[in-house]
Amino acid sequence: MGILIKAERLNKSYQQHQALHDVSFELHTGQILGLLGHNGAGKSTLIKSLLGTQTFDGSLSVFGLHPQKDRVKIVNDLAYISDVAVLPGWMTVKQILKYMAGVHPSFKRHIAEQYLNDTDIHFSAKIASLSKGMKVQLHLAIVMATNVRVLILDEPTLGLDLMYREVFYRSLISWFRDGERALIIASHEVAEIEHLLTDVLVLRKGKVVLQAKVHELESHFAKLTVSPEKLSSALLLSPLYHRPGNNNHMLIFKDVERSQLESLGEVSPATLADIFIATQQEVRP
């Protein structure tokens, strides 16, 4: 698989606040990378660096090019969709498609029209009059028609109902599988995107706290449910996270022998949401 993005020891500071600290990762063709973290974790700062809209320290290349110096070249193969409406509201749907056909060398208008024909969006409608869900669908139609190699999504379904979320992700994955592409999905809605991901990069206060293949997580992380009587013994094994309950306690462990855990209580696979919570909080016995 070819390397599309490569970051080495990426750093970014704003006055006294260090938003990114030694962040390194690679994005390859065929990967769907979940960029996870709470607000302030550094997700948006990393995305801005990838898009070439800010300076940074360290090494960062997109398609072998510098995000700032070669931004004009990069945007032909890289697209970005966020939860904030960025399409011009004064245009109609038909006008935005015509505009894109004139400015983007790879834009195929018929592909966008085919996708939109399966929605409730009318070509004569002003973009400003569309619901948030429709705007996201329109934005995705435009991206799919440009045949980009990397698509970055920043909380793309925030505020959308379940129907629009389902349609969005179904269309997205269909497009992804139809070419040599890669996705970066930034979100704090971990359970919603877990089934889509091949890889995960979790940030906390600007630092990488987890970087792994999703299919490898089960061999490293486990969830243990214990009774109050066994809690003290479980805590001796240094869990990443502990959540008290009314009758039982739930703990998340990393790289602890399964036999040790089974002697204390019920062991089950830790979901990505479980692992995410564990990496974001201090252990509180």
Salt bridges, closest charged atoms under 4 A:
ASP22 OD2 - ARG9 NH2 3.21
ASP22 OD2 - HIS21 NE2 3.89
GLU26 OE2 - LYS6 NZ 3.85
GLU26 OE1 - HIS28 NE2 2.91
ASP77 OD2 - ARG149 NH2 3.75
GLU113 OE2 - ARG109 NE 3.04
GLU155 OE2 - HIS188 ND1 2.83
GLU166 OE2 - ARG170 NH1 3.36
GLU189 OE2 - HIS188 NE2 3.76
GLU192 OE1 - ARG165 NH1 2.31
ASP199 OD2 - LYS213 NZ 3.10
ASP255 OD1 - HIS220 ND1 2.69
GLU262 OE2 - ARG258 NE 2.85
ASP274 OD2 - LYS223 NZ 3.36
GLU282 OE2 - ARG204 NH2 3.26
